[in-house]
Structure formats: structure tokens, C-alpha cells
Amino acid sequence: MQWHGGKGSKQRTTDYSAYNDNMEKIFGKGNKETIQWDVYGDDYECPNAVDLMEDDVIEWKQLSNTVQVKIVQECYSVGEASGRGGSVFEIPTEKFEIEYKPAFK
């Protein structure tokens, strides 16, 4: 019987783009920003997007074609405690540049 190199000797087929995105999601450092006016999520274009309120603190990371946004600190203006803190969602890069980035303090 001939030895064939053992377990794991053959390279698996992989999706390097997905691998890199996931490494970035886990280990990448995000950019922290405070929102200066309300930005409302678009349910049609980004069904998982969460509304951002003035003085929310977010962390964002650029992925391949999207930007991952996480609410790090939720504001409590107008008596609002909606449980949005810790919410993570992705939006298209173009939408982020046009609607979200201008709202940074």
C-alpha cells in the first residue's frame, strides 16, 4: 500500500474573497465615528439596516463591496432606548459614502 501524503495533503478549493472578508470582520479594526444627524435605513435596499440617531457612536469597516456598520454606543435622546446598541449590518459602499459618511461629526 502506498502512502498518499496523509490527511490534508491536498489543497481545498477556497473562496479567497470570502475568506479575506471574514478575517477582516473578525480581526480588522474598525473606524469609530459619532453621528451628527439621524440617518434612516432603507428597508428596500438594505433590509437589515438600522436607523442611526444623532450622537450614536458607530464602528465601520470597508469590506469588498459593502461597509459593515456596528452601533457601539446608542444615544438616548428623546427618551429613546430601542435596543439598537450592538446592532451590526452591511450596506453598499456607494450608499455609505453618500448617506452615512456625511453624517459623521
N, CA, C and O atoms as a GROMACS GRO file, in nm:
protein
  420
    1MET      N    1   0.083  -0.117   0.000
    1MET     CA    2   0.000   0.000   0.000
    1MET      C    3   0.089   0.125   0.000
    1MET      O    4   0.183   0.135   0.079
    2GLN      N    5   0.060   0.219  -0.087
    2GLN     CA    6   0.141   0.339  -0.099
    2GLN      C    7   0.078   0.454  -0.019
    2GLN      O    8  -0.044   0.471  -0.015
    3TRP      N    9   0.165   0.531   0.046
    3TRP     CA   10   0.121   0.645   0.126
    3TRP      C   11   0.092   0.763   0.034
    3TRP      O   12   0.172   0.791  -0.055
    4HIS      N   13  -0.022   0.833   0.053
    4HIS     CA   14  -0.062   0.942  -0.034
    4HIS      C   15  -0.045   1.080   0.031
    4HIS      O   16  -0.111   1.175  -0.011
    5GLY      N   17   0.039   1.092   0.129
    5GLY     CA   18   0.064   1.221   0.190
    5GLY      C   19  -0.018   1.247   0.314
    5GLY      O   20   0.006   1.345   0.384
    6GLY      N   21  -0.114   1.163   0.344
    6GLY     CA   22  -0.192   1.180   0.466
    6GLY      C   23  -0.305   1.280   0.454
    6GLY      O   24  -0.329   1.339   0.349
    7LYS      N   25  -0.373   1.296   0.565
    7LYS     CA   26  -0.488   1.385   0.572
    7LYS      C   27  -0.444   1.530   0.550
    7LYS      O   28  -0.345   1.575   0.609
    8GLY      N   29  -0.515   1.601   0.467
    8GLY     CA   30  -0.486   1.743   0.446
    8GLY      C   31  -0.374   1.772   0.348
    8GLY      O   32  -0.325   1.885   0.342
    9SER      N   33  -0.332   1.674   0.273
    9SER     CA   34  -0.220   1.698   0.182
    9SER      C   35  -0.265   1.769   0.055
    9SER      O   36  -0.182   1.826  -0.016
   10LYS      N   37  -0.394   1.767   0.025
   10LYS     CA   38  -0.443   1.829  -0.098
   10LYS      C   39  -0.507   1.965  -0.064
   10LYS      O   40  -0.584   1.976   0.032
   11GLN      N   41  -0.475   2.066  -0.141
   11GLN     CA   42  -0.531   2.200  -0.122
   11GLN      C   43  -0.680   2.198  -0.150
   11GLN      O   44  -0.724   2.148  -0.253
   12ARG      N   45  -0.757   2.253  -0.058
   12ARG     CA   46  -0.901   2.264  -0.080
   12ARG      C   47  -0.930   2.382  -0.170
   12ARG      O   48  -0.854   2.479  -0.174
   13THR      N   49  -1.040   2.373  -0.243
   13THR     CA   50  -1.082   2.490  -0.321
   13THR      C   51  -1.142   2.590  -0.222
   13THR      O   52  -1.221   2.553  -0.136
   14THR      N   53  -1.103   2.716  -0.236
   14THR     CA   54  -1.149   2.818  -0.141
   14THR      C   55  -1.193   2.943  -0.214
   14THR      O   56  -1.153   2.970  -0.327
   15ASP      N   57  -1.276   3.018  -0.147
   15ASP     CA   58  -1.320   3.148  -0.195
   15ASP      C   59  -1.237   3.251  -0.118
   15ASP      O   60  -1.272   3.287  -0.006
   16TYR      N   61  -1.127   3.298  -0.178
   16TYR     CA   62  -1.034   3.386  -0.109
   16TYR      C   63  -1.098   3.520  -0.070
   16TYR      O   64  -1.063   3.577   0.033
   17SER      N   65  -1.191   3.569  -0.151
   17SER     CA   66  -1.258   3.695  -0.120
   17SER      C   67  -1.340   3.679   0.008
   17SER      O   68  -1.334   3.765   0.096
   18ALA      N   69  -1.417   3.572   0.019
   18ALA     CA   70  -1.497   3.547   0.139
   18ALA      C   71  -1.406   3.525   0.260
   18ALA      O   72  -1.436   3.572   0.369
   19TYR      N   73  -1.296   3.455   0.240
   19TYR     CA   74  -1.200   3.431   0.348
   19TYR      C   75  -1.144   3.564   0.401
   19TYR      O   76  -1.140   3.586   0.522
   20ASN      N   77  -1.102   3.651   0.309
   20ASN     CA   78  -1.046   3.780   0.349
   20ASN      C   79  -1.150   3.869   0.418
   20ASN      O   80  -1.118   3.936   0.517
   21ASP      N   81  -1.274   3.868   0.367
   21ASP     CA   82  -1.380   3.946   0.430
   21ASP      C   83  -1.405   3.899   0.573
   21ASP      O   84  -1.420   3.980   0.665
   22ASN      N   85  -1.410   3.767   0.592
   22ASN     CA   86  -1.435   3.713   0.725
   22ASN      C   87  -1.318   3.741   0.819
   22ASN      O   88  -1.341   3.768   0.937
   23MET      N   89  -1.196   3.734   0.771
   23MET     CA   90  -1.080   3.768   0.855
   23MET      C   91  -1.090   3.914   0.898
   23MET      O   92  -1.062   3.948   1.013
   24GLU      N   93  -1.129   4.000   0.805
   24GLU     CA   94  -1.143   4.142   0.836
   24GLU      C   95  -1.255   4.164   0.937
   24GLU      O   96  -1.241   4.247   1.027
   25LYS      N   97  -1.366   4.091   0.922
   25LYS     CA   98  -1.478   4.105   1.017
   25LYS      C   99  -1.435   4.065   1.158
   25LYS      O  100  -1.475   4.128   1.256
   26ILE      N  101  -1.355   3.962   1.168
   26ILE     CA  102  -1.315   3.910   1.299
   26ILE      C  103  -1.202   3.992   1.360
   26ILE      O  104  -1.211   4.032   1.476
   27PHE      N  105  -1.097   4.017   1.284
   27PHE     CA  106  -0.975   4.076   1.340
   27PHE      C  107  -0.948   4.220   1.300
   27PHE      O  108  -0.867   4.288   1.363
   28GLY      N  109  -1.016   4.269   1.197
   28GLY     CA  110  -0.989   4.405   1.150
   28GLY      C  111  -1.036   4.510   1.250
   28GLY      O  112  -1.134   4.490   1.322
   29LYS      N  113  -0.964   4.619   1.253
   29LYS     CA  114  -1.003   4.729   1.341
   29LYS      C  115  -1.093   4.822   1.262
   29LYS      O  116  -1.061   4.860   1.149
   30GLY      N  117  -1.204   4.859   1.321
   30GLY     CA  118  -1.298   4.948   1.255
   30GLY      C  119  -1.268   5.093   1.283
   30GLY      O  120  -1.189   5.126   1.372
   31ASN      N  121  -1.330   5.178   1.208
   31ASN     CA  122  -1.319   5.322   1.227
   31ASN      C  123  -1.436   5.364   1.316
   31ASN      O  124  -1.550   5.327   1.289
   32LYS      N  125  -1.408   5.441   1.419
   32LYS     CA  126  -1.512   5.485   1.511
   32LYS      C  127  -1.555   5.627   1.476
   32LYS      O  128  -1.470   5.715   1.457
   33GLU      N  129  -1.686   5.650   1.469
   33GLU     CA  130  -1.740   5.782   1.435
   33GLU      C  131  -1.864   5.809   1.518
   33GLU      O  132  -1.933   5.716   1.561
   34THR      N  133  -1.893   5.937   1.539
   34THR     CA  134  -2.016   5.980   1.605
   34THR      C  135  -2.106   6.044   1.499
   34THR      O  136  -2.060   6.121   1.415
   35ILE      N  137  -2.233   6.011   1.505
   35ILE     CA  138  -2.330   6.060   1.407
   35ILE      C  139  -2.381   6.198   1.452
   35ILE      O  140  -2.416   6.215   1.569
   36GLN      N  141  -2.386   6.295   1.359
   36GLN     CA  142  -2.431   6.429   1.397
   36GLN      C  143  -2.576   6.457   1.357
   36GLN      O  144  -2.634   6.555   1.404
   37TRP      N  145  -2.635   6.375   1.271
   37TRP     CA  146  -2.779   6.385   1.244
   37TRP      C  147  -2.832   6.246   1.213
   37TRP      O  148  -2.754   6.155   1.183
   38ASP      N  149  -2.963   6.230   1.219
   38ASP     CA  150  -3.026   6.099   1.200
   38ASP      C  151  -3.006   6.050   1.057
   38ASP      O  152  -3.016   6.126   0.961
   39VAL      N  153  -2.978   5.920   1.044
   39VAL     CA  154  -2.967   5.854   0.914
   39VAL      C  155  -3.059   5.732   0.922
   39VAL      O  156  -3.042   5.646   1.007
   40TYR      N  157  -3.156   5.726   0.832
   40TYR     CA  158  -3.256   5.620   0.836
   40TYR      C  159  -3.222   5.509   0.737
   40TYR      O  160  -3.188   5.535   0.622
   41GLY      N  161  -3.233   5.385   0.784
   41GLY     CA  162  -3.207   5.270   0.699
   41GLY      C  163  -3.314   5.255   0.593
   41GLY      O  164  -3.430   5.287   0.616
   42ASP      N  165  -3.275   5.208   0.476
   42ASP     CA  166  -3.365   5.187   0.364
   42ASP      C  167  -3.402   5.039   0.360
   42ASP      O  168  -3.319   4.955   0.323
   43ASP      N  169  -3.525   5.006   0.398
   43ASP     CA  170  -3.567   4.866   0.406
   43ASP      C  171  -3.564   4.796   0.271
   43ASP      O  172  -3.545   4.674   0.264
   44TYR      N  173  -3.583   4.872   0.163
   44TYR     CA  174  -3.584   4.811   0.030
   44TYR      C  175  -3.443   4.774  -0.014
   44TYR      O  176  -3.418   4.662  -0.058
   45GLU      N  177  -3.351   4.868  -0.002
   45GLU     CA  178  -3.214   4.845  -0.050
   45GLU      C  179  -3.130   4.767   0.050
   45GLU      O  180  -3.047   4.684   0.011
   46CYS      N  181  -3.150   4.791   0.180
   46CYS     CA  182  -3.072   4.728   0.287
   46CYS      C  183  -3.168   4.680   0.396
   46CYS      O  184  -3.187   4.750   0.495
   47PRO      N  185  -3.228   4.563   0.379
   47PRO     CA  186  -3.331   4.518   0.473
   47PRO      C  187  -3.284   4.502   0.618
   47PRO      O  188  -3.366   4.507   0.709
   48ASN      N  189  -3.154   4.484   0.640
   48ASN     CA  190  -3.103   4.465   0.777
   48ASN      C  191  -3.053   4.595   0.839
   48ASN      O  192  -3.013   4.596   0.956
   49ALA      N  193  -3.055   4.705   0.763
   49ALA     CA  194  -3.002   4.832   0.813
   49ALA      C  195  -3.086   4.883   0.930
   49ALA      O  196  -3.208   4.864   0.933
   50VAL      N  197  -3.020   4.948   1.024
   50VAL     CA  198  -3.083   5.003   1.143
   50VAL      C  199  -3.073   5.155   1.136
   50VAL      O  200  -2.972   5.208   1.090
   51ASP      N  201  -3.177   5.223   1.180
   51ASP     CA  202  -3.173   5.369   1.183
   51ASP      C  203  -3.064   5.415   1.280
   51ASP      O  204  -3.051   5.360   1.390
   52LEU      N  205  -2.987   5.516   1.240
   52LEU     CA  206  -2.886   5.575   1.328
   52LEU      C  207  -2.937   5.711   1.374
   52LEU      O  208  -2.986   5.790   1.294
   53MET      N  209  -2.926   5.736   1.503
   53MET     CA  210  -2.974   5.861   1.561
   53MET      C  211  -2.856   5.952   1.595
   53MET      O  212  -2.743   5.906   1.611
   54GLU      N  213  -2.885   6.081   1.605
   54GLU     CA  214  -2.785   6.180   1.641
   54GLU      C  215  -2.715   6.137   1.771
   54GLU      O  216  -2.781   6.099   1.867
   55ASP      N  217  -2.583   6.144   1.772
   55ASP     CA  218  -2.496   6.110   1.885
   55ASP      C  219  -2.475   5.959   1.905
   55ASP      O  220  -2.411   5.920   2.002
   56ASP      N  221  -2.528   5.874   1.816
   56ASP     CA  222  -2.488   5.733   1.818
   56ASP      C  223  -2.340   5.726   1.785
   56ASP      O  224  -2.290   5.805   1.705
   57VAL      N  225  -2.269   5.632   1.845
   57VAL     CA  226  -2.130   5.608   1.810
   57VAL      C  227  -2.127   5.476   1.734
   57VAL      O  228  -2.175   5.374   1.782
   58ILE      N  229  -2.070   5.480   1.613
   58ILE     CA  230  -2.064   5.360   1.531
   58ILE      C  231  -1.919   5.323   1.502
   58ILE      O  232  -1.828   5.406   1.513
   59GLU      N  233  -1.901   5.198   1.467
   59GLU     CA  234  -1.773   5.149   1.418
   59GLU      C  235  -1.802   5.093   1.280
   59GLU      O  236  -1.899   5.020   1.261
   60TRP      N  237  -1.719   5.127   1.182
   60TRP     CA  238  -1.743   5.078   1.046
   60TRP      C  239  -1.616   5.022   0.985
   60TRP      O  240  -1.505   5.065   1.015
   61LYS      N  241  -1.636   4.922   0.897
   61LYS     CA  242  -1.526   4.858   0.826
   61LYS      C  243  -1.562   4.842   0.680
   61LYS      O  244  -1.673   4.800   0.647
   62GLN      N  245  -1.468   4.874   0.593
   62GLN     CA  246  -1.487   4.855   0.450
   62GLN      C  247  -1.462   4.709   0.417
   62GLN      O  248  -1.356   4.656   0.449
   63LEU      N  249  -1.559   4.643   0.354
   63LEU     CA  250  -1.542   4.506   0.305
   63LEU      C  251  -1.530   4.513   0.153
   63LEU      O  252  -1.499   4.620   0.100
   64SER      N  253  -1.551   4.405   0.083
   64SER     CA  254  -1.534   4.406  -0.063
   64SER      C  255  -1.622   4.511  -0.130
   64SER      O  256  -1.571   4.611  -0.182
   65ASN      N  257  -1.753   4.490  -0.131
   65ASN     CA  258  -1.845   4.581  -0.198
   65ASN      C  259  -1.941   4.648  -0.100
   65ASN      O  260  -2.030   4.723  -0.141
   66THR      N  261  -1.923   4.621   0.027
   66THR     CA  262  -2.012   4.674   0.128
   66THR      C  263  -1.933   4.733   0.244
   66THR      O  264  -1.811   4.717   0.252
   67VAL      N  265  -2.003   4.802   0.331
   67VAL     CA  266  -1.945   4.854   0.454
   67VAL      C  267  -2.023   4.794   0.570
   67VAL      O  268  -2.146   4.798   0.572
   68GLN      N  269  -1.951   4.737   0.665
   68GLN     CA  270  -2.014   4.679   0.783
   68GLN      C  271  -2.022   4.788   0.890
   68GLN      O  272  -1.921   4.852   0.922
   69VAL      N  273  -2.140   4.809   0.945
   69VAL     CA  274  -2.162   4.913   1.045
   69VAL      C  275  -2.210   4.846   1.174
   69VAL      O  276  -2.296   4.758   1.172
   70LYS      N  277  -2.152   4.889   1.287
   70LYS     CA  278  -2.192   4.838   1.418
   70LYS      C  279  -2.218   4.957   1.510
   70LYS      O  280  -2.135   5.048   1.518
   71ILE      N  281  -2.332   4.956   1.578
   71ILE     CA  282  -2.361   5.061   1.675
   71ILE      C  283  -2.290   5.024   1.804
   71ILE      O  284  -2.327   4.928   1.871
   72VAL      N  285  -2.188   5.102   1.839
   72VAL     CA  286  -2.107   5.076   1.957
   72VAL      C  287  -2.171   5.137   2.081
   72VAL      O  288  -2.172   5.076   2.188
   73GLN      N  289  -2.224   5.257   2.066
   73GLN     CA  290  -2.288   5.325   2.178
   73GLN      C  291  -2.414   5.392   2.126
   73GLN      O  292  -2.408   5.477   2.037
   74GLU      N  293  -2.526   5.354   2.183
   74GLU     CA  294  -2.655   5.407   2.140
   74GLU      C  295  -2.686   5.536   2.215
   74GLU      O  296  -2.665   5.544   2.336
   75CYS      N  297  -2.737   5.637   2.143
   75CYS     CA  298  -2.777   5.762   2.208
   75CYS      C  299  -2.911   5.740   2.277
   75CYS      O  300  -2.984   5.647   2.245
   76TYR      N  301  -2.940   5.825   2.371
   76TYR     CA  302  -3.068   5.814   2.442
   76TYR      C  303  -3.145   5.944   2.435
   76TYR      O  304  -3.209   5.984   2.532
   77SER      N  305  -3.139   6.010   2.320
   77SER     CA  306  -3.213   6.134   2.303
   77SER      C  307  -3.362   6.104   2.288
   77SER      O  308  -3.401   5.998   2.241
   78VAL      N  309  -3.442   6.196   2.328
   78VAL     CA  310  -3.588   6.188   2.319
   78VAL      C  311  -3.641   6.065   2.391
   78VAL      O  312  -3.742   6.008   2.350
   79GLY      N  313  -3.574   6.023   2.497
   79GLY     CA  314  -3.621   5.910   2.575
   79GLY      C  315  -3.620   5.779   2.499
   79GLY      O  316  -3.695   5.687   2.534
   80GLU      N  317  -3.538   5.769   2.398
   80GLU     CA  318  -3.538   5.650   2.314
   80GLU      C  319  -3.436   5.548   2.363
   80GLU      O  320  -3.317   5.577   2.369
   81ALA      N  321  -3.483   5.431   2.400
   81ALA     CA  322  -3.394   5.321   2.436
   81ALA      C  323  -3.444   5.200   2.359
   81ALA      O  324  -3.512   5.113   2.415
   82SER      N  325  -3.412   5.195   2.232
   82SER     CA  326  -3.473   5.097   2.143
   82SER      C  327  -3.398   4.965   2.135
   82SER      O  328  -3.442   4.873   2.067
   83GLY      N  329  -3.286   4.954   2.204
   83GLY     CA  330  -3.210   4.829   2.198
   83GLY      C  331  -3.131   4.814   2.069
   83GLY      O  332  -3.103   4.701   2.028
   84ARG      N  333  -3.095   4.923   2.005
   84ARG     CA  334  -3.019   4.917   1.880
   84ARG      C  335  -2.871   4.894   1.906
   84ARG      O  336  -2.799   4.854   1.814
   85GLY      N  337  -2.824   4.919   2.028
   85GLY     CA  338  -2.682   4.904   2.060
   85GLY      C  339  -2.632   4.765   2.028
   85GLY      O  340  -2.697   4.667   2.062
   86GLY      N  341  -2.518   4.756   1.964
   86GLY     CA  342  -2.461   4.628   1.926
   86GLY      C  343  -2.510   4.576   1.792
   86GLY      O  344  -2.459   4.475   1.743
   87SER      N  345  -2.607   4.644   1.731
   87SER     CA  346  -2.659   4.602   1.601
   87SER      C  347  -2.549   4.611   1.496
   87SER      O  348  -2.475   4.709   1.490
   88VAL      N  349  -2.540   4.508   1.413
   88VAL     CA  350  -2.441   4.503   1.304
   88VAL      C  351  -2.518   4.482   1.174
   88VAL      O  352  -2.605   4.395   1.165
   89PHE      N  353  -2.484   4.562   1.072
   89PHE     CA  354  -2.547   4.546   0.942
   89PHE      C  355  -2.450   4.589   0.834
   89PHE      O  356  -2.351   4.658   0.861
   90GLU      N  357  -2.478   4.548   0.711
   90GLU     CA  358  -2.395   4.585   0.596
   90GLU      C  359  -2.478   4.665   0.497
   90GLU      O  360  -2.596   4.637   0.476
   91ILE      N  361  -2.413   4.766   0.438
   91ILE     CA  362  -2.477   4.847   0.337
   91ILE      C  363  -2.381   4.862   0.219
   91ILE      O  364  -2.259   4.853   0.236
   92PRO      N  365  -2.435   4.886   0.099
   92PRO     CA  366  -2.347   4.905  -0.016
   92PRO      C  367  -2.254   5.025   0.006
   92PRO      O  368  -2.293   5.125   0.066
   93THR      N  369  -2.132   5.013  -0.043
   93THR     CA  370  -2.031   5.118  -0.026
   93THR      C  371  -2.080   5.252  -0.078
   93THR      O  372  -2.059   5.354  -0.012
   94GLU      N  373  -2.144   5.254  -0.194
   94GLU     CA  374  -2.190   5.380  -0.254
   94GLU      C  375  -2.292   5.449  -0.163
   94GLU      O  376  -2.285   5.571  -0.144
   95LYS      N  377  -2.385   5.372  -0.107
   95LYS     CA  378  -2.486   5.428  -0.016
   95LYS      C  379  -2.418   5.483   0.110
   95LYS      O  380  -2.456   5.588   0.160
   96PHE      N  381  -2.318   5.412   0.159
   96PHE     CA  382  -2.244   5.456   0.278
   96PHE      C  383  -2.177   5.591   0.252
   96PHE      O  384  -2.185   5.682   0.334
   97GLU      N  385  -2.111   5.603   0.137
   97GLU     CA  386  -2.040   5.726   0.102
   97GLU      C  387  -2.134   5.845   0.087
   97GLU      O  388  -2.099   5.957   0.125
   98ILE      N  389  -2.252   5.822   0.032
   98ILE     CA  390  -2.347   5.930   0.003
   98ILE      C  391  -2.429   5.969   0.126
   98ILE      O  392  -2.448   6.087   0.154
   99GLU      N  393  -2.479   5.869   0.201
   99GLU     CA  394  -2.575   5.898   0.308
   99GLU      C  395  -2.516   5.893   0.449
   99GLU      O  396  -2.556   5.971   0.536
  100TYR      N  397  -2.424   5.803   0.473
  100TYR     CA  398  -2.375   5.783   0.610
  100TYR      C  399  -2.254   5.869   0.642
  100TYR      O  400  -2.251   5.936   0.746
  101LYS      N  401  -2.154   5.868   0.556
  101LYS     CA  402  -2.029   5.940   0.582
  101LYS      C  403  -2.049   6.090   0.606
  101LYS      O  404  -1.985   6.146   0.696
  102PRO      N  405  -2.136   6.158   0.530
  102PRO     CA  406  -2.156   6.300   0.557
  102PRO      C  407  -2.213   6.329   0.697
  102PRO      O  408  -2.201   6.441   0.746
  103ALA      N  409  -2.273   6.230   0.760
  103ALA     CA  410  -2.334   6.249   0.892
  103ALA      C  411  -2.234   6.236   1.007
  103ALA      O  412  -2.270   6.253   1.123
  104PHE      N  413  -2.107   6.206   0.976
  104PHE     CA  414  -2.005   6.193   1.081
  104PHE      C  415  -1.972   6.330   1.138
  104PHE      O  416  -1.967   6.430   1.066
  105LYS      N  417  -1.948   6.336   1.269
  105LYS     CA  418  -1.905   6.461   1.333
  105LYS      C  419  -1.761   6.489   1.303
  105LYS      O  420  -1.707   6.589   1.348
   0.00000   0.00000   0.00000
